[in-house]
Amino acid sequence: MEGGQLAEREERKWKITWTCFTEEMKKVSFVAAPMVAVTVLQYLLQVISVMMVGRLGQLSLSSVAIATSLTNVTGFSLLSGLVGGLETLCGQAYGAQQYHKLGIYTYTAIISLFLVCFPICMLWIFMNKLLILIGQDPSISHESRKYSLWLIPALFGSAILKPLVRYLQSQSLILPMLTSSFLVLCFHVSLCWAFIFKLELGNVGAAVAFSLSNWLYVILIAVYIKYSASCKNTLVSFSVDAFFCIGEFFRFAIPSAVMICTLTFDKSKVCNRNCFSFLKILVISLTISTLHFTIPYGIGAAASTRVSNELGAGNPHKARVAVWAVMFLAITEAVIVSTTLFCCRYVLGRAYSNEKQVVDYIAVMTPLICLSIVTDSLQAVICGIAKGCGWQHIGAYVNLGAFYLVGIPVAVVLGFVLSFKAKGLWIGIVIGSTIQSTILSLITGFTDWQKQVTKARERVLGRRALEENELH
C-alpha cells in the first residue's frame, strides 16, 4: 500500500515538473526568439557598412575591416561585457519586485560606461600609431584611424543604449527593441548609401551613418521607456543614489566583461596571427561562427532574464527549471545548425568564394566549425545563466584558463609549429571551448539554487531587510 502511494506521489511530482518545464519553455521562447532577431539586426548594421565600403576599393575595405575589428574588441564588445553586470542587478531586482532599483541601476550603468568611454576614445584617437607600430601599412592605418574617430559618437551612444536594452530585457519587454532595431536598420541602409555614394564621403560616410543610426536607436528606446505604461513602475527620476551603486555595478561588470570578451576575442586573435597565409579560410570560418553566435546569444539573454527574475522572486525550483529549458533550447539549436552545416559542407564554401582550393578547404574545416558551434551554444547560454546568478567571476576564471592556458597555446603549436595551418588553429580553439563548456556545465549542474536565492535576496533587499521579511 505504502509502495503504491510512493509511486503515485513520484508520478504526480513528475507531472508537476513536466508542466513547469513546458510553461518555462514558453516563457524562455517568448524572450529568446525576439532577442535573437534583435541581435542579428544590430549585427547587420556593421555588416552593411563594411559591404558598402567594400565597393570603394581594397584600401577602403581593408581599413574599415581593421577599424571595425579593433573598435569592436576595444570598445563595443567591452561595453557589452561590462553591461552584463546590469543583467544580474536589474533582473534580480525585478524578480524581487524592487522596481525602483531598476531605474537606479540603469542610471548607474550609464554613468559607469561613460567613464569607460574616455580612455577608449584616447586609444581610438591614436589608433594609426598603434597599427603602424605593429607593422601595418601607413595608408591603411591612417584610414582606419579616420573611420574610428567618426565612430566615437556611436561609442557614447552605446554607453546609453546598452543599459537601456538591459533595462527592458530584465522586464521581458523585447518587442519594443525588435521594432526599434528593425526601423534603425532600414534607416541605416538608406543613410549609409546616401553618405557613401551620393555625398561621396567614403569611409567617413559609413562611420557617420553608423553613429547616427546608433543615436536614433537610443532616442526610440528612450521615448518608449518615457511614455510606455509598461515601464511606469520601474521608471524613476535621476538621483545621487546612482553614484553610490557604481562600486556594486563594477563588482559584477568587470568579471562579466572578462567572461564575454574572451568569447569574442579568442578566434579573432588567432585569425590575426595568420592573416596573410590563410586569410580567406579563417575569415569565412569566423564569419559562419559569428553569424551563428547571434542565436545562442539571444537564448543566453533569455536565460539571464528568467534565472535572475526567479532568483530575485525567491523561487529556486523555477530557476532550476529555467536552466533546464534554456539548455534544452541551446542543445537542440546546436544539433540542428551543426547537422545542417555538416550536410552542406561541400557546397558551403561556394557561398563565399569560387576558388576550388578555398571551397575544398572549407569542406575540411566544416566538421571543426560544427564542433565550435556546439561549444559556442553552450558557452553563450551558460554565460547567460552566470549573469542571471551573479557568478560572472567564476565564468571569467574558467574562460581565461580554458583559452589562454590551453586553447590558444595548442592552436599556436598545431597551426605554426606542426604546420596544420588554419585547421590546427581552429582545433586549438575547439579544445579550449570544449574544456570551458565542460567545466561551466559541471558548475551549473552542481549549483545550489536555494543558496543562489538567498544571495540574490540579500543583494537586492539587504541582509537586514531580508531577515525582517523572514521574521514576518
GICOR-V239555 format. One record per run of one state. SS is the DSSP state (h for helix, s for strand, l for the rest). FROM is the first residue (numbers start at 1). LEN is the number of residues. If there is no record, write none. Layout:
[[SS FROM LEN] [SS FROM LEN]]
This chain:
[[l 1 1] [h 2 55] [l 57 1] [h 58 25] [l 83 1] [h 84 12] [l 96 3] [h 99 27] [l 126 1] [h 127 7] [l 134 4] [h 138 12] [l 150 2] [h 152 18] [l 170 5] [h 175 24] [l 199 4] [h 203 25] [l 228 1] [h 229 3] [l 232 9] [h 241 4] [l 245 1] [h 246 28] [l 274 5] [h 279 34] [l 313 3] [h 316 28] [l 344 1] [h 345 7] [l 352 4] [h 356 34] [l 390 2] [h 392 26] [l 418 3] [h 421 25] [l 446 3] [h 449 13] [l 462 1] [h 463 9] [l 472 1]]
